Amino acid sequence: MQSHPEKPQVAAYLPLVVVGIVVVLFGLGPPLTKLVTAPPVVGVTMRFLLSTPLLIGLLLARGGRMSFKLIRTTMWPGLAFGTNLLFVFAALQEATVSVLSTTVATQPALLLLLAGPIFGEKPRLRQVLWTLVGVSGTAIVILSAQSEVRATALGVLWAVCALLTFSVYWVLTRIARSGTDVDPIEWMSGVNIWALIAAIVPIFFVGSISDFKQFGGMDWLWILLIAIFTGATGHVLMSWAHAYVEAARSSLYLLGMHVVAVGSAWPIHGESLTPLQMLGGVVVLGAVAMVIRTPAESS
């Protein structure tokens, strides 16, 4: 276990406010992604083709630089991040969004098991119970939608792979932010370079360069919004928050993104909310509020 570096002191509420902003930005991601008409692999690649130079440009404008150490350190989390999005799109070819979202929503429970051995975080029994309540509430939000629920065995496999790869990315980012003094923009610049590589490589095996001809029109606007807000801004802010919020807690807080996604799909896609979904949303937000009130117990 690495020793924690000296972190700048910030107001206690600020990390929670930042995570709240991230919840909204991440929650808007799925409804915006659904507007993209290009093939999934093309969409993922274009997302990183736009966000990567944006982050590098911002890093250089702030007087930062890309170092060999940064590139080496961000390799595994970057590859995990890019691979995660590929698994997400692959899962959506074989299963409905509800199946994928329900699988990924179990991440807070998984991180509760990993938090102790990896980070020395000791969640209280109250936190564990409210985490399970939050995961259950998220499942209600997703599965009570007025849509078909279907999945092949391959779709379930890809969904599990999406869960595992995002958890790897989450853990590695938390380790970097808690064990070393890494600038969030510098970190995400390196991560996006490797994520772009992870997105491009499969094109040579399962796609074609000609697939990019299907990308155009309003796809540019939707991908640009995703790259700037959900991608660059959201992940930079979350990377900053990782230095102040425990991994298991921050993962639980992000369950709120599913509530935002379902709620924003109403005006964007005309997907109406059911009373059961509204109840599930209240359960999720209530569970998050209770965990926020539960003090941490560290080693």
C-alpha positions in Angstrom: 0.0 0.0 0.0 1.5 3.3 -1.1 1.6 6.3 1.3 -0.7 9.1 0.5 0.9 12.3 -0.7 0.1 15.7 0.7 -3.1 16.9 -1.0 -4.2 20.5 -1.2 -6.8 21.3 1.4 -10.3 21.9 0.0 -13.7 22.6 1.5 -15.3 19.3 2.6 -18.3 19.9 0.4 -16.3 20.6 -2.8 -15.5 17.0 -3.8 -19.2 16.1 -3.4 -20.2 19.0 -5.6 -17.7 17.9 -8.2 -19.0 14.3 -8.1 -22.5 15.7 -8.5 -21.5 17.5 -11.6 -19.9 14.3 -12.9 -23.1 12.4 -12.2 -25.0 14.8 -14.5 -22.4 14.8 -17.3 -22.0 10.9 -17.2 -25.8 10.6 -17.1 -26.2 12.6 -20.3 -23.8 10.3 -22.1 -26.1 7.4 -23.0 -29.0 9.5 -24.3 -26.5 11.5 -26.5 -24.7 8.4 -27.6 -28.0 6.9 -28.7 -28.4 9.9 -31.1 -25.2 8.9 -33.0 -26.1 6.9 -36.2 -22.5 5.8 -37.1 -21.3 2.2 -36.3 -20.3 1.7 -32.7 -16.5 1.2 -33.3 -16.5 4.4 -35.4 -18.3 6.3 -32.7 -15.8 5.2 -30.0 -12.9 6.1 -32.2 -14.2 9.5 -33.1 -15.0 10.2 -29.5 -11.3 9.7 -28.6 -10.0 11.4 -31.8 -11.8 14.6 -30.5 -11.2 14.3 -26.8 -7.4 13.4 -27.0 -6.1 16.5 -28.8 -8.5 18.6 -26.7 -6.9 17.4 -23.5 -3.4 17.5 -24.8 -3.9 21.1 -26.0 -5.4 22.1 -22.7 -2.4 20.5 -20.9 0.1 22.3 -23.0 -1.8 25.6 -22.7 -1.4 25.3 -18.9 2.3 24.8 -19.2 2.3 21.0 -18.7 4.0 18.5 -20.9 3.7 14.9 -22.0 6.5 12.8 -20.4 7.6 9.2 -20.9 6.7 8.5 -17.3 3.2 9.8 -17.9 2.7 7.7 -21.0 4.1 4.6 -19.2 1.9 5.1 -16.1 -1.3 5.7 -18.0 -0.9 2.7 -20.3 -3.0 0.1 -18.4 -5.8 2.4 -17.2 -6.0 3.9 -20.7 -6.2 0.5 -22.4 -8.8 -0.6 -19.8 -10.8 2.6 -20.5 -10.8 2.2 -24.3 -11.5 -1.5 -24.1 -14.4 -0.8 -21.7 -16.1 1.3 -24.3 -15.6 -1.4 -27.0 -17.2 -4.0 -24.7 -20.1 -1.5 -24.0 -20.8 -1.2 -27.7 -20.3 -4.9 -28.3 -22.8 -5.7 -25.5 -25.4 -3.4 -27.0 -25.3 -5.4 -30.2 -26.3 -8.5 -28.3 -28.4 -7.2 -25.4 -30.6 -4.3 -24.5 -29.4 -1.2 -22.6 -31.2 -2.4 -19.5 -29.2 -5.6 -19.3 -25.9 -3.8 -19.7 -26.8 -1.0 -17.3 -28.0 -3.4 -14.6 -24.7 -5.4 -14.9 -22.5 -2.3 -14.7 -24.6 -1.0 -11.8 -23.2 -3.8 -9.6 -19.8 -2.0 -9.6 -20.2 -0.3 -6.2 -20.8 -3.7 -4.6 -17.7 -5.1 -6.3 -15.6 -2.2 -5.2 -16.7 -2.6 -1.6 -15.0 -6.0 -1.8 -11.9 -4.6 -3.3 -11.6 -1.3 -1.3 -10.2 -3.0 1.9 -7.4 -5.1 0.3 -6.4 -2.4 -2.3 -7.0 0.9 -0.6 -7.2 0.1 3.1 -10.7 1.5 3.1 -13.0 -0.1 5.7 -16.6 0.5 4.9 -19.0 0.5 7.9 -21.9 -2.0 7.9 -24.3 0.9 7.3 -22.4 1.8 4.1 -22.5 -1.7 2.9 -26.3 -2.0 3.5 -27.1 1.3 1.8 -24.8 0.4 -1.1 -26.9 -2.8 -1.7 -30.1 -0.7 -1.4 -28.7 1.7 -4.0 -27.7 -1.1 -6.4 -31.2 -2.5 -6.0 -32.8 0.8 -6.6 -30.8 1.3 -9.8 -32.0 -2.1 -11.1 -35.6 -1.0 -10.5 -34.9 2.2 -12.4 -33.5 0.3 -15.4 -35.6 -2.8 -15.5 -38.9 -1.1 -15.0 -38.6 0.9 -18.2 -41.3 0.4 -20.8 -39.0 -1.5 -23.2 -38.0 -5.0 -24.1 -35.4 -6.8 -22.0 -33.3 -9.3 -24.0 -29.8 -10.7 -24.0 -27.8 -13.5 -25.6 -25.2 -15.4 -23.7 -22.5 -13.4 -25.6 -24.3 -10.2 -24.7 -24.1 -11.1 -21.0 -20.4 -12.0 -21.4 -19.6 -8.6 -23.0 -21.6 -6.8 -20.2 -19.6 -8.6 -17.5 -16.4 -7.7 -19.4 -17.6 -4.0 -19.5 -18.1 -4.2 -15.7 -14.7 -5.6 -15.1 -12.7 -3.3 -17.4 -14.4 -0.2 -16.0 -13.7 -1.4 -12.5 -10.0 -1.9 -13.5 -9.9 1.6 -14.9 -11.6 3.0 -11.7 -9.2 1.2 -9.4 -6.1 2.2 -11.3 -7.1 5.8 -11.5 -7.9 5.9 -7.8 -4.5 4.4 -7.0 -2.8 7.0 -9.1 -4.7 9.9 -7.6 -4.3 8.7 -4.0 -0.7 7.3 -4.2 1.0 10.0 -6.4 0.5 13.7 -7.0 -0.9 13.5 -10.5 -2.5 16.5 -12.2 -6.0 15.4 -13.5 -5.6 16.9 -16.9 -2.2 15.4 -17.3 -3.5 12.0 -16.2 -6.5 12.0 -18.6 -4.4 13.2 -21.5 -2.2 10.1 -21.2 -5.3 7.9 -20.5 -7.0 9.1 -23.7 -4.0 8.4 -25.9 -4.0 4.7 -24.8 -7.8 4.6 -25.0 -7.6 5.8 -28.6 -5.1 3.1 -29.4 -7.4 0.5 -27.8 -10.3 1.8 -29.9 -8.5 1.9 -33.2 -6.9 -1.5 -33.2 -10.2 -3.6 -33.5 -11.1 -1.7 -36.7 -8.4 -3.6 -38.5 -9.9 -6.9 -37.4 -13.7 -6.4 -37.2 -14.3 -3.2 -39.1 -13.1 -1.2 -42.1 -11.9 2.3 -42.8 -14.8 2.7 -45.1 -17.1 2.5 -42.1 -16.1 6.1 -41.3 -18.0 7.3 -44.4 -21.2 6.6 -42.3 -20.1 9.2 -39.8 -21.5 12.7 -40.7 -24.2 15.2 -40.3 -25.5 15.6 -36.7 -23.1 12.8 -35.6 -20.4 15.5 -35.4 -22.5 17.5 -32.9 -23.4 14.6 -30.7 -19.8 13.2 -30.6 -18.4 16.7 -29.9 -20.7 17.1 -27.0 -19.9 13.7 -25.7 -16.1 14.2 -26.1 -16.1 17.7 -24.5 -18.5 17.3 -21.6 -19.0 13.6 -20.8 -15.5 12.6 -21.9 -13.0 15.3 -21.2 -14.7 17.4 -18.6 -16.5 14.6 -16.7 -13.4 12.3 -16.4 -11.0 15.1 -15.5 -13.3 16.2 -12.7 -13.7 12.6 -11.6 -10.0 12.1 -11.7 -9.6 15.2 -9.4 -12.3 13.9 -7.0 -10.6 10.5 -6.7 -8.0 12.1 -4.5 -10.6 13.1 -1.9 -13.4 10.5 -2.2 -13.1 6.8 -1.4 -13.4 4.5 -4.4 -16.4 2.5 -3.0 -18.2 5.7 -2.1 -17.5 7.5 -5.4 -18.7 4.5 -7.3 -21.9 4.4 -5.4 -22.5 8.1 -5.9 -22.3 7.6 -9.7 -25.4 5.3 -9.5 -27.2 8.6 -9.8 -26.0 8.8 -13.4 -28.6 6.1 -14.3 -31.3 8.3 -12.8 -30.1 11.2 -14.9 -29.9 9.0 -18.0 -33.4 7.7 -17.6 -34.8 11.2 -16.8 -33.0 12.9 -19.7 -34.1 10.2 -22.1 -37.7 11.5 -21.6 -37.2 14.9 -23.3 -34.5 13.7 -25.7 -36.0 10.4 -26.9 -39.6 10.6 -25.7 -39.0 7.6 -23.4 -41.6 8.2 -20.7 -41.0 7.4 -17.0 -43.0 4.8 -15.2 -44.1 5.3 -11.6 -41.9 2.3 -10.6 -38.9 4.0 -12.2 -39.6 7.2 -10.2 -39.7 5.2 -7.0 -36.4 3.5 -7.9 -34.8 6.9 -8.5 -35.9 8.0 -5.1 -34.4 4.9 -3.6 -31.1 5.4 -5.4 -30.8 9.1 -4.4 -31.9 8.2 -0.8 -29.2 5.5 -0.5 -26.5 7.9 -1.9 -27.6 10.5 0.7 -27.4 8.0 3.5 -23.9 6.9 2.5 -22.8 10.6 2.3 -23.9 11.0 5.9 -22.0 7.8 7.0 -18.5 8.7 8.1 -15.6 6.8 6.7 -13.5 4.4 8.8 -9.9 4.2 7.5 -7.0 2.1 8.6 
